[in-house]
Amino acid sequence: MTTATTDERALAQLQREHGPALLTYLLSLTYGDRQRAEDLLQETLVRAWQHPEAFEAPYESMRPWLFTVGRRLAIDARRSRLARPAEIGDGALAATPDPADATESAVAALDVRAAVRELSPEHRAVLERIYFDGLSVKEAAAELGIPAGTVKSRSYYALRALGRGLPGYSRAAGGPARGGRGGTGRAPRTARP
């Protein structure tokens, strides 16, 4: 079974008469992106080719039908682009350190050690117990002989100070910011600085 399509001569005439105006309209809808506008123009003409009944409608001109189809295609394309995650270019991948490269982790470890040495002894002691020894807040409080609330407070301010002392390191990349993993109250075991 073959589907009826618009006569090629009628389609060519349609493109000559309305193509430039439709392209200008689509350029305004795509914020001047000529490639997108041209793609939408072609898709609009494909729809006209697929729907010969539009030529038989009681319109004085096909222009309103074409502009409506073009506008709907532009809206659909924009919604589609907004619904999927943004694509990243090769530049972002090139700037990402290779996880197999031990040099990056060694440099990071040196930076962390230097930043931890700059902390006050009280803040350093709390971070060592929680993040390097893997103790819970309650266990660190018992070992240090201070209330659990003080352990939490010192941990919070110590991490803030580390963030300021480690320029270029993001909080998201630095692991847990408060209290370690999930709801266990324990931090992952890490080598002592």
C-alpha positions in Angstrom: 0.0 0.0 0.0 1.5 3.4 -1.0 0.8 6.6 0.8 -0.4 9.6 -1.1 2.1 12.4 -1.2 2.1 15.9 -2.6 3.1 16.4 -6.2 6.8 17.4 -6.4 6.0 20.4 -8.6 3.4 21.7 -6.1 6.0 21.3 -3.3 8.7 23.1 -5.3 6.2 26.0 -5.9 5.3 26.0 -2.2 9.0 26.3 -1.3 9.6 29.1 -3.7 6.6 31.1 -2.6 6.8 30.6 1.2 10.2 29.2 1.9 12.1 32.5 2.5 9.3 33.9 4.8 9.1 30.6 6.7 12.9 30.5 7.1 12.9 34.1 8.5 10.1 33.1 10.9 11.9 29.9 12.0 15.2 31.9 12.5 13.3 34.1 15.0 12.0 31.0 16.8 15.5 29.5 17.0 17.2 32.7 18.2 19.1 33.1 15.0 20.4 29.5 14.8 20.5 29.1 11.0 21.2 25.4 11.0 18.2 24.6 13.3 16.0 26.9 11.3 16.9 25.2 8.1 16.3 21.8 9.6 12.9 22.9 10.8 12.1 24.4 7.3 13.0 21.0 5.7 10.9 19.1 8.2 8.0 21.5 7.6 8.2 20.9 3.9 8.4 17.1 4.5 5.2 17.4 6.5 3.6 19.3 3.6 4.8 16.5 1.2 3.3 13.9 3.5 0.0 15.6 3.8 -1.4 16.5 0.4 -4.8 17.1 2.0 -3.4 20.4 3.4 -3.3 21.7 -0.2 -7.0 20.9 -0.6 -8.1 22.8 2.5 -10.2 25.9 2.0 -7.2 28.2 2.7 -6.5 31.1 0.5 -2.8 30.5 1.2 -0.7 27.6 2.6 1.3 30.1 4.6 -0.7 29.9 7.9 -0.6 26.1 7.7 3.2 26.1 7.1 3.8 28.6 9.9 1.7 26.6 12.4 3.5 23.3 11.5 6.9 25.1 11.7 6.1 26.6 15.1 5.0 23.3 16.5 8.1 21.6 15.2 10.3 24.3 16.8 8.4 23.9 20.1 8.8 20.1 20.0 12.5 20.4 19.2 13.1 22.8 22.0 11.3 20.6 24.5 13.3 17.6 23.3 16.6 19.4 23.8 15.6 20.6 27.3 14.4 17.1 28.3 17.8 15.4 27.7 20.9 16.0 29.7 23.3 18.6 28.3 26.1 17.2 26.2 29.7 17.9 27.1 32.4 18.5 24.6 35.8 16.9 24.4 37.4 19.7 26.3 35.7 18.6 29.6 37.0 15.1 29.1 40.5 16.3 28.4 40.5 18.4 31.6 39.4 15.4 33.7 42.4 13.7 35.3 43.0 10.0 34.4 41.9 7.9 37.4 44.7 5.4 36.7 47.3 8.2 37.0 48.8 7.9 40.5 50.5 11.3 40.1 47.1 13.1 40.6 46.2 11.3 43.7 49.8 11.8 45.1 49.6 15.5 44.5 46.1 15.7 46.1 47.4 13.8 49.1 50.3 16.2 49.6 47.9 19.1 49.3 45.5 17.6 51.9 48.4 16.9 54.3 49.6 20.5 54.0 46.1 21.8 54.6 45.5 19.6 57.6 48.7 20.7 59.2 47.4 24.3 59.0 44.4 23.4 61.1 44.2 24.1 64.9 45.2 21.0 67.0 41.6 20.6 68.1 40.2 20.6 64.6 42.9 18.3 63.4 42.3 15.8 66.2 38.6 15.6 65.3 39.2 15.1 61.6 41.8 12.5 62.3 39.5 10.5 64.5 36.4 10.8 62.2 37.9 10.8 58.7 41.2 9.0 59.0 40.5 6.5 61.8 36.9 6.0 60.8 35.4 6.5 64.2 31.8 7.6 64.7 31.0 11.0 66.2 30.1 9.3 69.5 33.3 7.2 69.5 35.5 10.3 68.6 33.8 12.2 71.4 34.5 9.5 73.9 38.1 9.2 72.8 38.8 12.9 72.9 36.8 13.5 76.1 34.5 16.2 74.6 30.7 16.2 73.9 29.4 14.8 70.6 28.1 18.2 69.6 31.5 19.7 69.9 32.9 17.0 67.7 30.3 17.8 65.1 30.9 21.5 65.3 34.7 21.2 65.1 34.4 18.8 62.2 32.1 21.2 60.3 34.5 24.2 60.9 37.6 22.1 60.1 36.1 21.0 56.8 35.2 24.6 55.9 38.8 25.7 56.7 40.1 22.8 54.6 37.9 24.0 51.7 39.4 27.4 51.9 42.9 26.0 52.2 42.5 23.7 49.2 41.7 26.0 46.3 40.6 24.1 43.2 39.1 21.2 45.1 35.3 21.0 45.0 33.3 19.9 47.9 31.5 17.3 45.7 34.8 15.7 44.7 36.1 15.8 48.2 33.9 13.0 49.5 31.6 13.2 52.5 31.3 16.7 54.0 29.5 15.8 57.2 29.6 12.6 59.3 30.8 10.2 56.7 28.8 7.6 54.8 25.0 7.6 54.6 23.5 7.3 58.1 26.1 5.1 59.7 27.9 7.9 61.5 31.2 6.4 60.3 33.6 7.9 57.7 35.6 5.8 55.3 39.0 4.7 56.4 41.7 6.8 54.8 45.5 6.9 55.2 46.6 9.3 57.9 48.2 12.5 56.6 
